[in-house]
């Protein structure tokens, strides 16, 4: 038989105090980090795709010429873009002035003549390869494009290339989605770091 030890009446429970501390919320914090990584990769992917498309417009153009000389090529029934090619010493300001002063005339295979630069270019795309001047819709057959600058800029070249609108929309969409992901990820990380209050009792 085991003898029970009687409680010591002189023993008193140790005093405690209430402490409130902040505990990081791991789930939103980790989700925020994941979104940040995905968002940055998506932005980089969209930017690289856009750069590749801009390079294709110059490097794989249907035709190119000095400003003031015509470009003659066999067009397909599709949209084309006219691009001012950036020279090695051309600044952004020089390119912008050249594009703004450019007048282009397109003679289609059916004999129709259009002036695409007379309209307003909704989005002027600039890259290390050049800057877009205008878009136009062609019909299949021999097509002539003639662009000339009213301010007499020299050492300028321009090109005509198929307009890959769907691919460019995808590139812009990737950049936009990446920006949204980065913003949401930053918000989730802030929520996780802000944490939540946890109440504890600690000895005095």
Residue, then its C-alpha position, 0 to 999 in steps of 0.5 A: x500500500x502506497x502512502x499518499x503525501x498530504x498536500x502542503x498547505x503552505x505551498x502556494x501556486x506560482x503567480x503568472x501574468x497575461x502576455x499577448x504576443x504576435x504570431x506570424x500567419x504562415x499560410x498567407x505568408x507562404x502563399x504570398x511568397x509563392x505568388x511573388x515568385x510566380x508573378x515575377x516569372x510571368x512578367x519576365x516571360x511576357x517581357x521576353x515574348x514581347x521582345x522576341x516579337x519585336x525582334x521578329x518584326x525587324x529581323x524577319x521582315x517581309x521587306x525593308x528600305x531607307x526612309x523615302x524608298x518604297x518596299x515592294x513585297x508579296x503580301x498575304x491576306x492578313x495584317x501587317x505592321x510598319x516599323x521604324x528600325x532603331x539605328x545604333x546611335x538613335x536615341x528614344x527622342x530621335x525615334x519618337x520624332x521620326x515616327x511622329x513625322x512619318x507619312x506612309x502610303x500603302x498600295x494594295x494588290x487590288x489597287x486600293x491606296x491607304x494612308x495608315x499613318x493618317x489614323x491614330x496609332x492606339x499603341x506605339x510599341x517601342x523596343x531595342x529593335x525599333x518603334x511601330x509606325x502604323x498597322x494596315x490590313x493587306x490583301x493577297x498579292x503584290x503590295x507597295x509601302x512608301x514611308x517618308x519623313x516630313x522633317x527630313x531625318x536621315x539614316x533612317x530605315x523602316x520595315x514591313x512585317x506580319x503583325x502578330x496581334x494574338x501573340x502580342x495580346x498574350x505577351x501583354x496579358x502575361x505582364x498584366x497577370x504577373x503584376x496582379x500576382x505580385x501585388x496580391x502576393x505582397x498583400x498576403x505577405x503583409x497579412x502574414x507578417x502582421x500576424x495574429x494575437x496569441x494570449x499566453x500565461x507566463x510565470x512572474 
